[in-house]
């Protein structure tokens, strides 16, 4: 699925264009800062992209998993009520936290686990929209829908944490990793494009219906994807989830100011939960070793007396 399109613009082609734009955008200012100089970046690019098929294959894993996730999410939405889909899909937040613990051998405090589930509830409330009555009867298979949403949630958690592990397990530049990731994504996306809109693209061309607005949306999506990697590189996937939730809140507030969107009680409550969860997750862990040592010393003194 893609970010919008002009009249007649094939839906899937926007995703392919976005992948190309993101891969190419890795050759500008930021890579130079990341690797020290442009020459070193080009050498790293030749070594890790053109001369290392193994590394490309390694980064093709999350690309394929994300493709499965997107298709499973669409299948789930086709077989579940929108509200049920919205609630269950947010389980990807605690699933990401669980994958972080299992795959990266990290530990989360009780307060951090509470904040993760609080964030999950906050996002559900922020995005909640009352169900509208409709006369259209759609055949749905809830069992298939729940199975698809479970696969999508697991894929989301696994792919994000896998990419983080690859990103942090070597000294390879962040921008080289981005290019490896998006090159794999281009192949996966183009296959999807021609499977879903192949006939229309052959008839009208790949870029039919693209306007300046479409290109601008693709550019924004590409930049957002690249700098999401920066968040993962220097923090983690859980913080990426928190930042995404904050972005949802901020975009809704912008819609209020720009388009007169009405704030509901559920949105206000969800925003409060998101803000509190971000604060709680960011609190430094309490070092209990000195407290426990002090208690042990006190007991020893009491016994000695």
C-alpha contacts under 8 A as a table, 3 or more apart, distances in Angstrom:
res1	aa1	res2	aa2	distance
1	X	11	X	6.52
1	X	12	X	5.97
1	X	15	X	6.85
1	X	70	X	7.79
2	X	5	X	7.88
2	X	11	X	6.00
2	X	12	X	6.16
2	X	13	X	7.76
2	X	14	X	5.48
2	X	15	X	5.18
3	X	14	X	6.77
3	X	15	X	7.52
3	X	214	X	7.74
3	X	217	X	6.45
3	X	218	X	6.73
3	X	221	X	7.69
4	X	11	X	7.39
4	X	14	X	7.62
4	X	214	X	6.56
4	X	217	X	7.49
5	X	8	X	7.76
5	X	9	X	5.34
5	X	10	X	7.47
5	X	11	X	6.76
5	X	14	X	7.09
5	X	209	X	7.15
5	X	210	X	6.42
5	X	211	X	7.70
5	X	214	X	5.41
6	X	9	X	5.19
6	X	209	X	4.87
6	X	210	X	5.27
6	X	211	X	5.87
6	X	213	X	7.93
6	X	214	X	6.45
7	X	209	X	5.40
7	X	210	X	7.87
8	X	208	X	7.08
8	X	209	X	5.34
9	X	13	X	7.68
9	X	207	X	7.32
9	X	208	X	5.68
9	X	209	X	4.36
9	X	210	X	6.15
10	X	13	X	5.57
10	X	14	X	7.35
10	X	197	X	6.42
10	X	200	X	7.30
10	X	201	X	7.22
10	X	206	X	7.84
10	X	208	X	7.61
10	X	209	X	7.85
11	X	14	X	6.15
11	X	15	X	7.84
11	X	197	X	7.81
12	X	15	X	5.61
12	X	16	X	6.98
12	X	189	X	7.98
12	X	192	X	7.22
12	X	193	X	4.98
12	X	196	X	7.19
12	X	197	X	6.88
13	X	16	X	5.11
13	X	17	X	6.29
13	X	190	X	7.89
13	X	193	X	5.83
13	X	206	X	6.51
13	X	207	X	7.42
14	X	17	X	5.11
14	X	18	X	6.05
14	X	214	X	7.99
14	X	218	X	7.06
15	X	18	X	4.99
15	X	19	X	6.25
15	X	189	X	6.76
15	X	218	X	7.95
16	X	19	X	5.14
16	X	20	X	6.42
16	X	186	X	6.15
16	X	189	X	5.60
16	X	190	X	5.97
16	X	193	X	7.30
17	X	20	X	5.15
17	X	21	X	6.13
17	X	218	X	7.29
18	X	21	X	5.04
18	X	22	X	6.04
18	X	218	X	5.19
18	X	219	X	7.00
18	X	221	X	7.16
18	X	222	X	5.93
19	X	22	X	5.16
19	X	23	X	6.15
19	X	182	X	5.86
19	X	183	X	7.60
19	X	185	X	6.61
19	X	186	X	5.55
19	X	189	X	7.89
19	X	222	X	7.26
20	X	23	X	5.21
20	X	24	X	6.19
20	X	182	X	7.53
20	X	183	X	7.85
20	X	186	X	6.69
21	X	24	X	5.25
21	X	25	X	6.01
21	X	218	X	7.71
21	X	219	X	6.94
21	X	222	X	6.54
22	X	25	X	5.12
22	X	26	X	6.81
22	X	179	X	7.78
22	X	182	X	6.87
22	X	219	X	7.82
22	X	222	X	4.81
22	X	223	X	6.93
22	X	225	X	7.72
22	X	226	X	7.06
23	X	26	X	5.77
23	X	178	X	7.10
23	X	179	X	4.98
23	X	182	X	5.46
23	X	183	X	6.57
24	X	27	X	6.07
24	X	179	X	7.70
25	X	28	X	6.13
26	X	30	X	7.56
26	X	31	X	6.36
26	X	175	X	5.68
26	X	176	X	7.47
26	X	178	X	7.21
26	X	179	X	6.47
27	X	30	X	7.89
27	X	31	X	6.28
28	X	31	X	6.10
28	X	32	X	6.99
29	X	32	X	5.29
29	X	33	X	6.54
30	X	33	X	5.11
30	X	34	X	6.14
30	X	175	X	7.90
31	X	34	X	4.88
31	X	35	X	6.11
31	X	38	X	7.49
31	X	41	X	6.74
31	X	173	X	7.71
31	X	174	X	7.84
31	X	175	X	5.63
31	X	176	X	7.99
32	X	35	X	5.46
32	X	36	X	5.65
32	X	37	X	4.85
32	X	38	X	4.96
32	X	41	X	6.49
33	X	36	X	5.27
33	X	37	X	6.67
34	X	173	X	6.56
34	X	174	X	7.32
34	X	175	X	7.60
35	X	38	X	7.45
35	X	40	X	6.37
35	X	41	X	5.65
35	X	173	X	6.36
36	X	40	X	6.96
36	X	41	X	7.70
37	X	40	X	5.51
37	X	41	X	6.40
38	X	41	X	4.97
38	X	42	X	6.23
39	X	42	X	5.18
39	X	43	X	6.25
40	X	43	X	5.07
40	X	44	X	6.08
41	X	44	X	5.01
41	X	45	X	6.05
42	X	45	X	4.87
42	X	46	X	6.24
43	X	46	X	5.18
43	X	47	X	6.18
44	X	47	X	5.06
44	X	48	X	5.88
44	X	49	X	7.98
44	X	172	X	7.79
44	X	173	X	7.83
44	X	176	X	7.36
45	X	48	X	5.38
45	X	49	X	5.42
45	X	50	X	7.02
45	X	176	X	6.13
46	X	49	X	5.61
46	X	50	X	4.95
46	X	51	X	5.93
47	X	50	X	6.16
47	X	51	X	4.86
47	X	52	X	6.31
48	X	51	X	5.83
48	X	52	X	5.06
48	X	55	X	6.66
48	X	56	X	7.97
48	X	176	X	7.32
49	X	52	X	5.56
49	X	53	X	6.98
49	X	55	X	7.29
49	X	56	X	6.61
49	X	176	X	7.55
49	X	179	X	7.96
49	X	180	X	6.36
50	X	53	X	7.16
52	X	55	X	5.53
52	X	56	X	6.76
53	X	56	X	5.00
53	X	57	X	6.15
54	X	57	X	5.07
54	X	58	X	6.19
55	X	58	X	4.92
55	X	59	X	6.40
55	X	180	X	7.64
56	X	59	X	5.22
56	X	60	X	6.13
56	X	180	X	5.63
56	X	181	X	7.49
56	X	184	X	7.08
57	X	60	X	4.90
57	X	61	X	6.91
57	X	184	X	7.98
58	X	61	X	5.92
59	X	62	X	6.13
59	X	63	X	6.95
59	X	163	X	7.45
59	X	177	X	7.81
59	X	180	X	6.23
59	X	181	X	5.26
59	X	184	X	6.95
60	X	63	X	5.04
60	X	64	X	6.16
60	X	180	X	7.98
60	X	181	X	6.55
60	X	184	X	5.07
60	X	185	X	7.28
61	X	64	X	5.34
61	X	65	X	6.18
61	X	159	X	7.70
62	X	65	X	4.89
62	X	66	X	5.88
62	X	159	X	4.74
62	X	160	X	7.38
62	X	162	X	6.98
62	X	163	X	6.56
62	X	181	X	7.86
63	X	66	X	5.19
63	X	67	X	6.25
63	X	159	X	7.90
63	X	181	X	6.78
63	X	182	X	7.87
63	X	184	X	6.20
63	X	185	X	5.25
63	X	188	X	7.18
64	X	67	X	5.04
64	X	68	X	6.33
64	X	185	X	7.63
64	X	188	X	6.81
65	X	68	X	5.06
65	X	69	X	6.13
65	X	155	X	5.87
65	X	156	X	7.84
65	X	159	X	6.12
66	X	69	X	4.83
66	X	70	X	6.18
66	X	155	X	6.68
66	X	156	X	6.85
66	X	159	X	6.63
67	X	70	X	5.26
67	X	71	X	6.38
67	X	188	X	7.19
67	X	189	X	7.83
68	X	71	X	5.24
68	X	72	X	6.04
68	X	152	X	7.31
68	X	155	X	7.38
69	X	72	X	5.12
69	X	73	X	6.01
69	X	151	X	7.04
69	X	152	X	4.40
69	X	153	X	7.49
69	X	155	X	5.56
69	X	156	X	6.47
70	X	73	X	5.13
70	X	74	X	6.31
70	X	152	X	7.16
71	X	74	X	5.13
71	X	75	X	6.19
72	X	75	X	4.94
72	X	76	X	6.01
72	X	148	X	5.00
72	X	149	X	6.43
72	X	151	X	6.74
72	X	152	X	5.43
73	X	76	X	5.05
73	X	77	X	6.16
73	X	148	X	6.65
73	X	149	X	5.98
73	X	152	X	5.74
74	X	77	X	5.12
74	X	78	X	6.26
75	X	78	X	5.11
75	X	79	X	6.49
75	X	145	X	6.61
75	X	148	X	6.41
76	X	79	X	5.22
76	X	80	X	5.94
76	X	85	X	6.96
76	X	144	X	7.25
76	X	145	X	4.14
76	X	146	X	6.64
76	X	147	X	7.79
76	X	148	X	5.21
76	X	149	X	5.44
77	X	80	X	5.35
77	X	81	X	7.05
77	X	82	X	6.58
77	X	85	X	6.07
77	X	145	X	7.08
78	X	140	X	6.99
78	X	145	X	7.38
79	X	139	X	7.66
79	X	140	X	4.41
79	X	141	X	5.16
79	X	142	X	5.63
79	X	144	X	6.87
79	X	145	X	4.78
80	X	84	X	6.32
80	X	85	X	5.92
80	X	140	X	6.63
80	X	141	X	7.36
80	X	142	X	5.72
80	X	145	X	5.60
80	X	146	X	7.63
81	X	84	X	5.27
81	X	85	X	6.13
82	X	85	X	5.07
82	X	86	X	6.00
83	X	86	X	5.03
83	X	87	X	6.28
83	X	128	X	7.35
83	X	129	X	7.66
83	X	131	X	7.31
84	X	87	X	5.29
84	X	88	X	6.11
85	X	88	X	5.32
85	X	89	X	5.80
85	X	149	X	7.59
86	X	89	X	5.47
86	X	90	X	6.67
86	X	124	X	6.76
86	X	127	X	7.86
86	X	128	X	7.74
87	X	90	X	5.68
87	X	91	X	7.54
87	X	124	X	5.80
88	X	91	X	5.60
88	X	149	X	7.14
89	X	92	X	6.09
89	X	149	X	6.40
89	X	152	X	7.82
89	X	153	X	6.41
90	X	93	X	5.93
90	X	120	X	5.87
90	X	123	X	7.42
90	X	124	X	6.90
90	X	153	X	7.98
91	X	94	X	5.69
91	X	95	X	6.14
91	X	120	X	6.89
91	X	153	X	6.48
92	X	95	X	4.80
92	X	96	X	5.93
92	X	153	X	4.67
92	X	154	X	7.02
92	X	156	X	6.27
92	X	157	X	6.09
93	X	96	X	5.27
93	X	97	X	6.56
93	X	116	X	6.95
93	X	117	X	7.76
93	X	119	X	7.97
93	X	120	X	6.25
93	X	157	X	7.58
93	X	238	X	7.33
93	X	241	X	6.52
94	X	97	X	4.92
94	X	98	X	6.17
94	X	116	X	6.15
94	X	117	X	6.46
94	X	120	X	7.43
95	X	98	X	5.01
95	X	99	X	6.17
95	X	153	X	6.86
95	X	154	X	6.65
95	X	157	X	5.44
96	X	99	X	5.08
96	X	100	X	6.11
96	X	156	X	7.20
96	X	157	X	4.01
96	X	158	X	7.01
96	X	160	X	7.43
96	X	161	X	7.03
96	X	237	X	6.99
96	X	238	X	6.59
97	X	100	X	5.04
97	X	101	X	6.41
97	X	116	X	7.66
97	X	157	X	7.66
97	X	237	X	7.83
97	X	238	X	6.03
98	X	101	X	5.17
98	X	102	X	6.23
98	X	157	X	7.99
99	X	102	X	5.05
99	X	103	X	5.60
99	X	104	X	7.66
99	X	157	X	6.05
99	X	158	X	6.21
99	X	161	X	6.52
100	X	103	X	5.47
100	X	104	X	5.34
100	X	105	X	7.09
100	X	106	X	6.51
100	X	161	X	6.04
100	X	237	X	7.73
101	X	104	X	5.73
101	X	105	X	5.10
101	X	106	X	4.66
101	X	107	X	5.83
101	X	108	X	7.49
102	X	105	X	5.54
102	X	106	X	7.38
103	X	161	X	7.35
103	X	162	X	7.80
104	X	161	X	7.93
104	X	165	X	7.03
108	X	111	X	7.98
108	X	112	X	5.82
108	X	113	X	6.45
109	X	112	X	5.12
109	X	113	X	6.39
109	X	285	X	7.47
110	X	113	X	5.14
110	X	114	X	6.20
111	X	114	X	5.03
111	X	115	X	6.16
111	X	280	X	6.86
111	X	281	X	7.01
112	X	115	X	4.96
112	X	116	X	6.17
112	X	280	X	6.82
112	X	281	X	4.95
113	X	116	X	5.05
113	X	117	X	6.48
114	X	117	X	5.40
114	X	118	X	6.03
114	X	277	X	7.97
115	X	118	X	4.82
115	X	119	X	5.98
115	X	276	X	7.81
115	X	277	X	4.47
115	X	278	X	7.11
115	X	280	X	6.01
115	X	281	X	5.68
116	X	119	X	5.11
116	X	120	X	6.34
116	X	277	X	6.91
116	X	281	X	7.57
117	X	120	X	4.87
117	X	121	X	6.32
118	X	121	X	5.16
118	X	122	X	6.09
118	X	273	X	6.21
118	X	274	X	7.11
118	X	277	X	5.85
119	X	122	X	4.90
119	X	123	X	6.12
119	X	242	X	7.28
119	X	245	X	7.69
119	X	273	X	6.40
119	X	274	X	5.14
119	X	277	X	5.56
119	X	278	X	7.61
120	X	123	X	5.40
120	X	124	X	6.39
121	X	124	X	5.12
121	X	125	X	6.33
121	X	270	X	7.17
121	X	273	X	7.41
122	X	125	X	5.20
122	X	126	X	6.10
122	X	269	X	7.35
122	X	270	X	4.02
122	X	271	X	6.33
122	X	272	X	7.46
122	X	273	X	4.89
122	X	274	X	5.09
123	X	126	X	5.03
123	X	127	X	6.14
123	X	245	X	6.25
123	X	270	X	6.25
123	X	271	X	7.84
123	X	274	X	6.90
124	X	127	X	5.42
124	X	128	X	5.88
124	X	270	X	7.26
125	X	128	X	4.95
125	X	266	X	5.41
125	X	267	X	5.78
125	X	269	X	7.08
125	X	270	X	4.67
125	X	271	X	8.00
126	X	248	X	7.88
126	X	249	X	7.10
126	X	266	X	6.50
126	X	267	X	4.36
126	X	268	X	7.41
126	X	269	X	7.70
126	X	270	X	4.78
126	X	271	X	6.30
127	X	267	X	7.26
128	X	266	X	7.20
128	X	267	X	7.45
134	X	137	X	7.89
141	X	144	X	5.37
141	X	145	X	6.16
142	X	145	X	4.77
142	X	146	X	6.05
143	X	146	X	5.29
143	X	147	X	6.19
144	X	147	X	5.09
144	X	148	X	6.08
145	X	148	X	5.10
145	X	149	X	6.16
146	X	149	X	5.08
146	X	150	X	6.11
147	X	150	X	5.17
147	X	151	X	6.39
148	X	151	X	5.17
148	X	152	X	6.15
149	X	152	X	4.92
149	X	153	X	6.04
150	X	153	X	5.20
150	X	154	X	6.24
151	X	154	X	5.19
151	X	155	X	6.01
152	X	155	X	5.07
152	X	156	X	6.09
153	X	156	X	5.16
153	X	157	X	6.39
154	X	157	X	5.29
154	X	158	X	6.03
155	X	158	X	5.17
155	X	159	X	5.81
156	X	159	X	5.52
156	X	160	X	6.17
157	X	160	X	5.53
157	X	161	X	6.26
158	X	161	X	5.40
158	X	162	X	5.86
159	X	162	X	5.08
159	X	163	X	6.12
160	X	163	X	5.32
160	X	164	X	6.31
160	X	237	X	6.43
161	X	164	X	4.90
161	X	165	X	6.12
161	X	237	X	6.40
162	X	165	X	5.08
162	X	166	X	6.31
163	X	166	X	5.15
163	X	167	X	5.97
164	X	167	X	4.95
164	X	168	X	6.13
164	X	232	X	6.17
164	X	233	X	6.71
164	X	236	X	7.11
164	X	237	X	7.20
165	X	168	X	5.35
165	X	169	X	5.87
166	X	169	X	5.26
166	X	170	X	7.11
167	X	170	X	6.67
167	X	172	X	7.69
167	X	174	X	6.91
167	X	177	X	6.94
167	X	233	X	6.53
168	X	171	X	7.48
168	X	233	X	6.70
172	X	176	X	6.84
172	X	177	X	7.01
173	X	176	X	5.17
173	X	177	X	6.36
174	X	177	X	5.14
174	X	178	X	6.25
174	X	229	X	7.65
174	X	230	X	7.55
174	X	233	X	7.48
175	X	178	X	4.85
175	X	179	X	6.25
176	X	179	X	5.10
176	X	180	X	6.21
177	X	180	X	5.02
177	X	181	X	6.05
178	X	181	X	5.02
178	X	182	X	6.08
178	X	226	X	6.93
178	X	229	X	7.58
179	X	182	X	5.14
179	X	183	X	5.93
180	X	183	X	5.30
180	X	184	X	6.44
181	X	184	X	5.41
181	X	185	X	6.23
182	X	185	X	4.59
182	X	186	X	5.98
183	X	186	X	5.10
183	X	187	X	6.77
184	X	187	X	5.48
184	X	188	X	6.54
185	X	188	X	5.11
185	X	189	X	5.86
186	X	189	X	5.09
186	X	190	X	5.96
187	X	190	X	5.31
187	X	191	X	6.38
188	X	191	X	5.39
188	X	192	X	6.53
189	X	192	X	5.06
189	X	193	X	6.08
190	X	193	X	4.84
190	X	194	X	6.26
191	X	194	X	5.49
191	X	195	X	6.18
192	X	195	X	5.09
192	X	196	X	6.09
193	X	196	X	5.45
193	X	197	X	5.69
193	X	198	X	6.54
194	X	197	X	5.32
194	X	198	X	3.90
194	X	199	X	7.68
194	X	201	X	7.67
195	X	198	X	5.72
197	X	200	X	5.44
197	X	201	X	6.08
198	X	201	X	5.18
198	X	202	X	6.15
199	X	202	X	5.21
199	X	203	X	6.26
200	X	203	X	5.10
200	X	204	X	6.00
200	X	205	X	7.58
201	X	204	X	5.26
201	X	205	X	4.70
201	X	206	X	5.14
201	X	208	X	7.85
202	X	205	X	5.65
202	X	206	X	7.55
204	X	208	X	5.90
205	X	208	X	5.45
207	X	210	X	5.68
210	X	213	X	7.92
210	X	214	X	5.73
210	X	215	X	7.01
211	X	214	X	5.13
211	X	215	X	6.45
212	X	215	X	5.13
212	X	216	X	6.08
213	X	216	X	4.99
213	X	217	X	6.19
214	X	217	X	5.16
214	X	218	X	6.22
215	X	218	X	5.03
215	X	219	X	6.05
216	X	219	X	4.98
216	X	220	X	6.19
217	X	220	X	5.11
217	X	221	X	6.12
218	X	221	X	5.08
218	X	222	X	6.07
219	X	222	X	5.10
219	X	223	X	6.20
220	X	223	X	5.20
220	X	224	X	6.00
221	X	224	X	5.02
221	X	225	X	6.12
222	X	225	X	5.10
222	X	226	X	6.25
223	X	226	X	5.11
223	X	227	X	6.17
224	X	227	X	5.35
224	X	228	X	5.99
225	X	228	X	5.08
225	X	229	X	6.70
226	X	229	X	5.37
226	X	230	X	6.98
227	X	230	X	4.81
227	X	231	X	6.55
228	X	231	X	5.09
228	X	232	X	6.41
228	X	240	X	7.09
229	X	232	X	4.97
229	X	233	X	5.96
230	X	233	X	4.97
230	X	234	X	6.21
231	X	234	X	5.51
231	X	235	X	5.59
231	X	236	X	6.72
231	X	237	X	7.88
231	X	239	X	7.54
231	X	240	X	6.27
232	X	235	X	5.25
232	X	236	X	4.48
232	X	237	X	5.51
232	X	239	X	7.68
232	X	240	X	6.47
233	X	236	X	6.66
235	X	239	X	6.45
235	X	240	X	7.91
236	X	239	X	5.46
236	X	240	X	6.43
237	X	240	X	4.77
237	X	241	X	6.38
238	X	241	X	5.09
238	X	242	X	6.50
239	X	242	X	4.88
239	X	243	X	6.10
240	X	243	X	5.08
240	X	244	X	6.10
241	X	244	X	5.07
241	X	245	X	6.24
242	X	245	X	5.12
242	X	246	X	6.27
242	X	274	X	7.87
242	X	278	X	6.46
243	X	246	X	5.00
243	X	247	X	6.14
244	X	247	X	4.96
244	X	248	X	6.35
245	X	248	X	5.11
245	X	249	X	6.46
245	X	274	X	6.95
246	X	249	X	5.13
246	X	250	X	6.17
246	X	274	X	7.12
246	X	275	X	7.75
247	X	250	X	5.05
247	X	251	X	5.97
248	X	251	X	5.23
248	X	252	X	6.20
249	X	252	X	5.22
249	X	253	X	6.27
249	X	271	X	6.42
250	X	253	X	5.04
250	X	254	X	6.14
251	X	254	X	4.94
251	X	255	X	6.21
252	X	255	X	4.94
252	X	256	X	6.34
253	X	256	X	4.99
253	X	257	X	6.48
254	X	257	X	5.17
254	X	258	X	5.96
255	X	258	X	5.09
255	X	259	X	5.21
255	X	260	X	6.64
255	X	261	X	5.84
256	X	259	X	5.64
256	X	260	X	4.64
256	X	261	X	4.27
256	X	262	X	6.43
256	X	263	X	7.30
257	X	260	X	5.81
257	X	261	X	7.49
263	X	267	X	6.36
263	X	268	X	7.03
264	X	267	X	5.20
264	X	268	X	6.37
265	X	268	X	5.11
265	X	269	X	6.15
266	X	269	X	5.11
266	X	270	X	5.95
267	X	270	X	4.99
267	X	271	X	6.00
268	X	271	X	5.12
268	X	272	X	6.27
269	X	272	X	5.09
269	X	273	X	6.30
270	X	273	X	5.06
270	X	274	X	6.16
271	X	274	X	5.07
271	X	275	X	6.16
272	X	275	X	5.22
272	X	276	X	6.10
273	X	276	X	5.17
273	X	277	X	5.94
274	X	277	X	5.16
274	X	278	X	6.19
275	X	278	X	5.23
275	X	279	X	6.32
276	X	279	X	5.09
276	X	280	X	6.12
277	X	280	X	5.06
277	X	281	X	5.99
278	X	281	X	5.27
278	X	282	X	6.23
279	X	282	X	5.30
279	X	283	X	6.47
280	X	283	X	5.35
287	X	290	X	6.91
287	X	291	X	7.81
288	X	291	X	5.09
288	X	292	X	6.08
289	X	292	X	5.15
289	X	293	X	6.08
290	X	293	X	5.02
290	X	294	X	6.08
291	X	294	X	5.08
291	X	295	X	6.26
292	X	295	X	5.08
292	X	296	X	6.24
293	X	296	X	5.08
293	X	297	X	6.24
294	X	297	X	5.13
294	X	298	X	6.19
295	X	298	X	5.08
295	X	299	X	6.27
296	X	299	X	5.17
296	X	300	X	6.25
297	X	300	X	5.08
297	X	301	X	6.23
298	X	301	X	5.13
298	X	302	X	6.23
299	X	302	X	5.04
299	X	303	X	6.15
300	X	303	X	5.09
300	X	304	X	6.04
301	X	304	X	4.97
301	X	305	X	6.21
302	X	305	X	5.18
